[in-house]
């Protein structure tokens, strides 16, 4: 932990950001490759209905990851602040709570999904052509739910104590396993969407095994021992205060995608498949910026816990500059390669035509979308539950979903395609205003504390 403490307190801001963010960016890059691999190999079946089915089912799969983030992001934020306050025992109690909480909730949600599968498929808009494919995919994903949630949670938990490299390795192991198994199960064994789901579950199990071995070998200052499990004394509340907004963000993204797919389905299964491919391609732009901003959250949390406002703001400013540079470069790359990217997934002329338009629409906010993720992760790192909740509900709930219906009514399919970009613009402006107010309030609070200490 001494090297981690040096990183949090004394290392130059560029070095600290690079050390924490680069492994997270690499992890996200691997996630992008994994998500693309599933769609790529399913696309090689030349069956647009299987591609559409996975597009429909993905938001439901993301619920498991969202609930993993309930414990992962909430726990990481609470752990980094506890370490900044030099409360080592509390950090161990937090990590143990996140371990058993993620596994327990994973079992409950998995059972609920399996029992209510047909109702879920109707809710997400599966048609006669896609119903059975989507059911096969989600059935196997549900069985793997506890592993998905635990792996998602502890990828974040390890970053909370500064172990970004170990978090990255676990993510790499899971994703590479998945990518290797995809062509074998989807194409060679001919399992199609079932093969994609099975490969995903096995990959998550491999990541979980790595995280478990990391703790059993006592390479972490945190704990997954049952005797350290505690819910009281603000443990559960501390995790949930940030975890719920973070999880709600992912759940609302899933809900927003379900709404989007339902609206697109009225124009046929082809636009659904095309949007699924376009969103997979867009992950390169979005997830790498999320990786950058999620990577620095422990630095924010530690600096806030240590009451080091100057370092916190330097981390924020430097990361913001990196996000804009990265976002601009990735957007230019994606726009330039838009047709080749879509064609790489599926060779269907109608899907390609819609997909190219959708890729361009999704890139409109690519250069600056990282600012939104930076603001969200900064607010979460500081433990500001209410502002985090406001931003979460705004982007995917209060703004995006109404815009889908409004723009669909006004402009038809074109309006639906550009709804995400419009929602992002509103959310970025709101996020910057909220961060500015929080920083101003922090400065006033620290000045008051210094004045009180001087008087004493």
GIJO-V411870 format. One record per backbone hydrogen bond with DSSP energy under -1.0 kcal/mol. CO is the residue of the C=O (numbers start at 0). NH is the residue of the N-H. E is the energy in kcal/mol with one decimal. If there is no record, write none. Layout:
CO & NH & E
CO & NH & E
This chain:
0 & 4 & -2.6
1 & 5 & -2.3
2 & 6 & -2.0
3 & 7 & -2.3
4 & 8 & -2.2
5 & 9 & -2.5
5 & 10 & -2.2
11 & 15 & -3.0
12 & 16 & -3.0
13 & 17 & -2.4
14 & 18 & -2.8
15 & 19 & -2.1
16 & 20 & -3.3
17 & 21 & -2.1
20 & 24 & -3.0
21 & 25 & -2.7
22 & 26 & -2.4
23 & 27 & -2.4
24 & 28 & -2.6
25 & 29 & -2.3
26 & 30 & -1.9
27 & 31 & -2.6
28 & 32 & -2.4
29 & 33 & -2.7
30 & 34 & -2.9
31 & 35 & -2.7
32 & 36 & -2.6
33 & 37 & -2.1
34 & 38 & -1.6
35 & 39 & -3.3
36 & 40 & -2.9
37 & 41 & -2.1
38 & 42 & -2.5
39 & 43 & -1.2
41 & 44 & -1.6
42 & 45 & -2.2
46 & 50 & -1.5
47 & 51 & -2.5
48 & 52 & -2.2
49 & 53 & -2.1
50 & 54 & -1.9
51 & 55 & -2.3
52 & 56 & -2.3
53 & 57 & -2.1
56 & 60 & -2.0
57 & 61 & -2.4
59 & 62 & -1.1
61 & 65 & -2.6
62 & 66 & -2.5
63 & 67 & -1.7
64 & 68 & -2.0
67 & 71 & -2.7
68 & 72 & -1.6
68 & 73 & -1.3
70 & 74 & -1.6
71 & 75 & -2.5
72 & 76 & -2.3
73 & 77 & -2.0
74 & 78 & -2.9
75 & 79 & -2.6
76 & 80 & -1.8
77 & 81 & -2.2
78 & 82 & -2.6
79 & 83 & -2.0
80 & 84 & -1.5
81 & 86 & -2.9
82 & 85 & -1.4
86 & 90 & -1.5
87 & 91 & -1.8
88 & 92 & -2.1
89 & 93 & -2.3
90 & 94 & -2.1
91 & 95 & -2.0
92 & 96 & -2.1
93 & 97 & -2.1
94 & 98 & -1.8
95 & 99 & -2.0
96 & 100 & -2.2
97 & 101 & -2.0
98 & 102 & -1.7
99 & 103 & -2.2
100 & 104 & -2.4
101 & 105 & -1.8
102 & 106 & -1.8
103 & 107 & -1.7
104 & 108 & -2.6
105 & 109 & -2.2
106 & 110 & -2.1
107 & 111 & -2.0
108 & 112 & -2.6
109 & 113 & -2.2
110 & 114 & -2.1
111 & 115 & -1.9
115 & 119 & -2.1
116 & 120 & -2.4
117 & 121 & -1.8
118 & 122 & -2.0
119 & 123 & -2.1
120 & 125 & -2.2
126 & 130 & -2.3
129 & 133 & -2.6
130 & 134 & -2.2
131 & 135 & -2.4
132 & 136 & -2.1
133 & 137 & -2.5
134 & 138 & -2.1
135 & 139 & -1.4
136 & 140 & -1.8
137 & 141 & -2.3
138 & 142 & -1.5
139 & 143 & -1.3
141 & 144 & -1.6
143 & 147 & -2.2
144 & 148 & -2.5
145 & 149 & -2.3
146 & 150 & -2.6
147 & 151 & -2.2
148 & 152 & -2.4
149 & 153 & -2.6
150 & 154 & -1.5
152 & 156 & -2.2
153 & 157 & -1.8
155 & 159 & -1.3
157 & 162 & -2.3
158 & 161 & -1.5
161 & 163 & -1.6
162 & 166 & -1.9
163 & 167 & -2.2
164 & 168 & -2.3
165 & 169 & -2.2
166 & 170 & -2.0
167 & 171 & -2.7
168 & 172 & -2.7
169 & 173 & -2.1
170 & 174 & -2.5
171 & 175 & -3.0
172 & 176 & -1.9
173 & 177 & -1.8
174 & 178 & -2.8
175 & 179 & -2.5
176 & 180 & -2.0
177 & 181 & -1.9
180 & 184 & -2.9
181 & 185 & -3.2
182 & 186 & -1.2
182 & 187 & -2.4
183 & 188 & -2.6
184 & 190 & -2.4
185 & 191 & -1.4
190 & 193 & -1.5
191 & 195 & -1.6
192 & 196 & -2.0
193 & 197 & -2.6
194 & 198 & -2.4
195 & 199 & -1.8
196 & 200 & -2.2
197 & 201 & -2.4
198 & 202 & -2.2
199 & 203 & -2.0
200 & 204 & -2.1
201 & 205 & -2.0
202 & 206 & -1.8
203 & 207 & -2.3
204 & 208 & -2.0
205 & 209 & -1.7
206 & 210 & -2.2
207 & 211 & -2.5
208 & 212 & -2.3
209 & 213 & -2.1
210 & 214 & -1.5
211 & 215 & -2.5
212 & 216 & -2.2
213 & 218 & -1.9
214 & 217 & -1.8
224 & 227 & -1.2
225 & 228 & -1.5
230 & 235 & -2.0
231 & 234 & -1.8
233 & 237 & -2.4
234 & 238 & -1.8
235 & 239 & -2.8
236 & 240 & -2.4
238 & 242 & -2.9
239 & 243 & -2.6
241 & 245 & -2.0
242 & 246 & -3.3
243 & 247 & -3.3
244 & 248 & -1.8
245 & 249 & -1.4
246 & 250 & -2.7
247 & 251 & -3.1
248 & 252 & -1.8
249 & 253 & -2.0
250 & 254 & -2.8
251 & 255 & -3.2
252 & 256 & -2.4
253 & 257 & -2.2
254 & 258 & -2.7
255 & 259 & -2.8
256 & 260 & -2.8
257 & 261 & -2.3
258 & 262 & -2.3
259 & 263 & -2.8
260 & 264 & -2.3
263 & 266 & -2.1
264 & 267 & -1.5
268 & 272 & -2.2
269 & 273 & -2.7
270 & 274 & -2.6
271 & 275 & -2.1
272 & 276 & -2.1
273 & 277 & -2.7
274 & 278 & -2.7
275 & 279 & -1.6
276 & 280 & -2.3
277 & 281 & -2.3
280 & 283 & -1.4
281 & 285 & -2.3
282 & 286 & -2.5
285 & 289 & -2.2
286 & 290 & -2.7
287 & 291 & -1.9
288 & 292 & -2.1
289 & 293 & -3.2
290 & 294 & -2.0
295 & 299 & -2.1
296 & 300 & -2.9
297 & 301 & -2.8
298 & 302 & -2.3
299 & 303 & -2.5
300 & 304 & -2.6
301 & 305 & -2.3
302 & 307 & -3.2
303 & 306 & -1.2
306 & 308 & -1.0
307 & 311 & -1.9
308 & 312 & -2.3
309 & 313 & -1.7
310 & 314 & -2.5
311 & 315 & -2.1
312 & 316 & -2.8
313 & 317 & -2.5
314 & 318 & -2.1
315 & 319 & -2.1
316 & 320 & -1.9
317 & 321 & -2.1
318 & 322 & -2.5
319 & 323 & -2.0
320 & 324 & -2.1
321 & 325 & -2.7
322 & 326 & -2.8
323 & 327 & -2.4
324 & 328 & -2.1
325 & 329 & -2.5
326 & 330 & -2.1
327 & 331 & -2.3
328 & 332 & -2.0
329 & 333 & -2.5
330 & 334 & -2.6
331 & 335 & -2.2
332 & 336 & -1.7
334 & 337 & -1.1
336 & 340 & -2.6
337 & 341 & -2.0
338 & 342 & -2.6
339 & 343 & -1.5
341 & 344 & -1.1
341 & 345 & -1.7
345 & 347 & -1.1
347 & 351 & -2.7
348 & 352 & -2.1
349 & 353 & -2.3
350 & 354 & -2.8
351 & 355 & -2.3
352 & 356 & -1.2
353 & 357 & -2.2
354 & 358 & -2.5
355 & 359 & -1.9
356 & 360 & -2.1
357 & 361 & -2.3
358 & 362 & -1.1
360 & 363 & -1.0
362 & 365 & -1.4
364 & 367 & -1.1
364 & 368 & -1.7
367 & 370 & -1.6
368 & 372 & -1.4
369 & 373 & -2.5
370 & 374 & -2.3
371 & 375 & -2.3
372 & 376 & -2.6
373 & 377 & -2.3
374 & 378 & -2.4
375 & 379 & -2.3
376 & 380 & -2.6
377 & 381 & -1.7
378 & 383 & -2.3
379 & 382 & -1.4
382 & 384 & -1.3
383 & 387 & -1.6
384 & 388 & -2.4
385 & 389 & -2.4
386 & 390 & -2.4
387 & 391 & -2.2
388 & 392 & -2.6
389 & 393 & -2.2
390 & 394 & -2.3
391 & 395 & -1.4
392 & 396 & -1.4
392 & 397 & -2.9
393 & 398 & -1.9
394 & 399 & -1.1
398 & 402 & -1.8
399 & 403 & -2.2
400 & 404 & -1.5
401 & 405 & -2.8
402 & 406 & -3.1
403 & 407 & -1.6
404 & 408 & -2.1
405 & 409 & -2.1
406 & 410 & -3.0
407 & 411 & -1.7
411 & 415 & -1.5
412 & 416 & -2.1
413 & 417 & -1.4
415 & 418 & -1.1
417 & 421 & -1.6
418 & 422 & -2.3
419 & 423 & -2.2
420 & 424 & -1.8
421 & 425 & -1.5
422 & 426 & -2.1
423 & 427 & -2.7
424 & 428 & -1.8
425 & 429 & -2.0
426 & 430 & -2.6
427 & 431 & -2.1
428 & 432 & -1.8
429 & 433 & -2.3
430 & 434 & -2.4
431 & 435 & -2.1
432 & 436 & -1.9
433 & 437 & -2.2
434 & 438 & -2.6
435 & 439 & -2.0
436 & 440 & -2.2
437 & 441 & -2.3
438 & 442 & -2.3
439 & 443 & -1.9
440 & 444 & -2.2
441 & 445 & -2.6
442 & 446 & -2.2
443 & 447 & -2.0
444 & 448 & -2.1
445 & 449 & -2.5
446 & 450 & -2.3
447 & 451 & -2.2
448 & 452 & -2.3
449 & 453 & -2.3
450 & 454 & -1.8
451 & 455 & -1.6
